[in-house]
Amino acid sequence: MQFKQIVGQNAIKQRLITSVKENRVSHAQLFLGPGGSGSLPLAVAYAQYLSCEDKQPDDSCGECSSCRKYQKLMHPDLHFSYPFFAKHKDDTATTFIEQWREAFIANPYLSLDTWRGYLDAENKQANINIAECHQIIKKLSFKPFESAYKILILWLPEYLDKEGNALLKIIEEPQPNTLFLLVAQNQDQILNTILSRTQLIKIPALKYEDIKDHLVEKYNQTEEAAAEIAYLCNGDLAEALTMLQDETKSYHELFVPWLRLCFANKGIEVMGFVDQVSKMGRENQKNFLRYGISFLRECCLLLAGAGSLVHLPANELETAQKMTNVMSIPMAQAIITELEKAHYHIERNANPKILFLDVSLQIIKVLNLTIRQRADT
């Protein structure tokens, strides 16, 4: 993995490269960023740069023996640890290394749900067990074979329970030229004993423009489709790539007419909408509701006079501006609450036909109540 293959995050890339050039490489670093921000590929690209035999000013060379092995995740001085769904108490990350290589090479912006799909997870809970902790200690007790550094990339240390305390000594007093790169999403869920022994590198969510441009250039999306996905995914490229597989892309053309039907209280037409959306599939239904929540929040920004903070494609912005003539912030917030409840229940396999009918009725209730209140004043 090279830095140039990673979307955005230019300031973080430069910081990592500078730390190598100035010989300020901490032996234990925590890459902390939200899902889909690129924390994991950044850690791998950083490790490859550290091990590269012909470092360039702004990236690894990509051609030396070390880089070629890194691109296949098969370098003898590169080790991975990650949550897995153990069938036996002595299972370790090495048991699943082939699946890990396949998953990362297919999509470096890996989520736990995507990783689960590569394993026979059944109903097991992901964790990093004590057997894996002992395996880490064993692997890192040796000197580097080929490179200047022996590197362990530990993905999602949040899944280290109290067993993680077994790693404290080797993290605090590692063998010479041994590096720990932890890649996490939630700082509060990491053992404090481990957290206090690492140098923190905060990685922000990806920018809207970076995701949109990436979808246009690499996945041949239209400007409109890329803009909608970039808007919906909220800086999470993993989520954006999942949305590319959705059958329905133009949620705007479905959401706004639904609001109009509810506003006009057209029961028969609302039933037609319910029939249509109930056949979309669970992921599309979740994305549709997520779009509605995001769109109404942008409307709230317009109503609050914060138009400069709104990020909507031109046609959707025009619609949002028109809607602010008949919508208030309390009305939008009440509808958002109903959509959030619906999203929660869809995730838990609620009957979509019953659910969307109920949501429609609740939105009609909110709109009619607001109309009556305006009439009374």
GIMO-V686975 format. One record per residue. RES is the residue in one small letter. OMEGA is omega as a letter, one per 30 degrees, with the letter a starting at -180 (* if undefined). D_FIRST is the distance of its C-alpha to the first C-alpha in Angstrom with 1 decimal. Layout:
RES_OMEGA_D_FIRST, RES_OMEGA_D_FIRST
This chain:
m_l_0.0, q_a_3.8, f_a_6.8, k_l_8.5, q_a_6.9, i_a_8.3, v_l_12.0, g_l_14.4, q_a_14.6, n_a_15.2, a_l_17.6, i_l_15.3, k_a_12.6, q_l_15.6, r_a_17.1, l_l_14.3, i_l_14.1, t_l_18.0, s_l_18.2, v_a_16.7, k_a_18.9, e_l_21.9, n_l_21.4, r_a_21.6, v_l_19.0, s_a_20.6, h_l_20.5, a_a_20.3, q_l_18.5, l_l_18.6, f_a_16.1, l_a_18.8, g_l_18.3, p_l_19.8, g_l_18.4, g_a_16.0, s_a_15.5, g_a_11.7, s_a_12.5, l_l_10.3, p_l_6.9, l_l_8.3, a_a_9.3, v_l_6.2, a_l_4.8, y_l_8.6, a_l_9.0, q_l_6.8, y_l_9.0, l_a_11.9, s_a_11.8, c_a_11.2, e_a_14.6, d_a_14.9, k_l_13.6, q_a_14.2, p_a_16.1, d_a_13.4, d_l_10.0, s_a_8.8, c_l_10.5, g_a_8.2, e_a_11.5, c_a_12.9, s_a_13.6, s_a_11.4, c_l_8.1, r_l_9.5, k_l_10.2, y_a_6.9, q_l_5.6, k_a_8.9, l_a_8.9, m_l_12.0, h_a_12.2, p_l_15.8, d_l_15.2, l_a_12.5, h_l_14.6, f_l_14.4, s_a_17.4, y_l_18.1, p_l_21.3, f_a_22.8, f_a_26.2, a_l_28.0, k_a_30.8, h_a_32.0, k_l_32.3, d_l_30.5, d_l_27.4, t_l_24.2, a_l_20.4, t_l_20.4, t_a_22.8, f_a_20.3, i_l_17.1, e_l_17.2, q_l_17.5, w_l_14.7, r_l_12.2, e_a_13.8, a_a_13.8, f_a_10.2, i_l_9.0, a_a_12.0, n_l_11.4, p_l_8.8, y_a_11.9, l_l_13.9, s_a_17.5, l_l_19.9, d_l_22.0, t_l_19.3, w_l_18.5, r_a_22.3, g_l_22.5, y_a_20.6, l_l_23.3, d_a_27.0, a_a_27.4, e_l_31.1, n_a_32.4, k_l_30.8, q_l_29.4, a_l_25.8, n_l_25.8, i_a_24.6, n_a_27.7, i_l_29.5, a_l_28.6, e_l_24.9, c_l_25.8, h_l_27.8, q_l_25.0, i_a_22.6, i_a_25.5, k_a_26.0, k_a_22.5, l_l_22.3, s_l_25.7, f_l_24.7, k_l_23.5, p_a_20.1, f_a_20.3, e_a_18.2, s_l_16.3, a_a_18.0, y_l_16.8, k_a_16.8, i_l_14.6, l_l_15.3, i_a_13.4, l_a_16.4, w_l_15.8, l_l_19.1, p_l_21.5, e_a_24.1, y_l_24.8, l_l_25.9, d_a_29.7, k_l_32.1, e_a_30.7, g_l_27.9, n_l_30.5, a_a_30.2, l_a_27.0, l_a_28.7, k_a_29.9, i_l_26.7, i_a_24.8, e_a_27.7, e_a_28.3, p_l_25.3, q_l_25.4, p_l_24.6, n_l_21.0, t_a_19.9, l_l_17.6, f_l_17.7, l_l_15.1, l_a_16.9, v_a_15.6, a_l_18.7, q_a_20.5, n_a_24.1, q_a_25.3, d_a_28.8, q_l_27.9, i_l_26.3, l_a_28.8, n_l_30.3, t_l_30.5, i_a_26.7, l_a_26.2, s_a_28.5, r_a_26.6, t_l_23.3, q_a_22.3, l_l_21.7, i_a_18.9, k_a_20.0, i_a_17.6, p_l_19.7, a_a_19.7, l_l_18.3, k_l_20.9, y_a_22.9, e_a_22.4, d_a_18.6, i_a_18.7, k_a_21.6, d_l_20.1, h_a_16.9, l_l_19.2, v_a_21.4, e_a_18.9, k_a_16.6, y_l_19.1, n_l_22.3, q_l_24.1, t_l_27.2, e_a_27.5, e_a_29.8, a_l_27.8, a_a_24.6, a_a_26.7, e_a_28.2, i_l_25.1, a_l_23.5, y_a_26.8, l_a_27.1, c_l_23.7, n_l_24.4, g_a_21.0, d_a_19.3, l_l_16.7, a_l_16.8, e_l_20.6, a_a_20.4, l_l_18.5, t_a_21.3, m_l_23.9, l_a_22.8, q_a_24.4, d_l_27.6, e_a_30.7, t_a_32.2, k_a_30.4, s_l_33.4, y_l_34.4, h_a_36.3, e_l_38.7, l_a_39.5, f_a_39.6, v_l_42.0, p_l_44.6, w_l_44.6, l_l_45.5, r_l_48.2, l_l_49.7, c_l_49.7, f_l_51.3, a_l_54.0, n_a_54.4, k_a_54.4, g_a_54.4, i_l_54.4, e_l_51.5, v_l_49.6, m_l_50.1, g_l_48.7, f_a_45.5, v_l_45.3, d_a_45.6, q_a_42.9, v_a_40.3, s_a_41.1, k_a_39.8, m_a_36.4, g_a_34.6, r_a_33.5, e_l_30.1, n_l_31.6, q_l_34.5, k_l_32.3, n_l_30.4, f_l_33.8, l_l_35.1, r_l_32.1, y_a_32.6, g_l_36.3, i_a_35.7, s_a_33.3, f_a_35.7, l_l_38.7, r_l_37.0, e_l_36.5, c_l_40.2, c_l_41.0, l_l_39.3, l_a_41.4, l_a_44.5, a_l_43.8, g_a_43.7, a_a_39.9, g_a_39.1, s_a_36.7, l_a_34.3, v_l_34.3, h_l_31.3, l_l_32.8, p_a_32.7, a_a_36.0, n_l_37.9, e_l_37.1, l_l_38.0, e_l_41.3, t_a_42.0, a_l_41.1, q_l_43.5, k_a_46.3, m_a_45.8, t_l_46.3, n_a_49.9, v_a_50.7, m_l_48.3, s_l_48.4, i_l_45.9, p_l_47.7, m_a_47.7, a_a_44.0, q_l_43.3, a_l_45.6, i_l_43.8, i_l_40.4, t_l_41.7, e_l_42.8, l_l_39.5, e_l_37.6, k_a_40.1, a_l_39.6, h_l_35.8, y_a_36.4, h_l_38.8, i_l_36.7, e_a_33.9, r_l_36.7, n_l_37.8, a_l_40.9, n_a_43.0, p_a_41.5, k_l_44.9, i_a_46.8, l_a_44.1, f_l_43.8, l_l_47.6, d_l_47.9, v_l_45.4, s_a_47.2, l_l_50.5, q_l_49.2, i_l_47.9, i_l_51.3, k_l_53.0, v_a_50.9, l_a_51.7, n_l_55.4, l_l_55.9, t_l_54.5, i_l_56.8, r_l_59.8, q_l_59.1, r_a_59.0, a_a_62.2, d_a_63.9, t_*_63.1
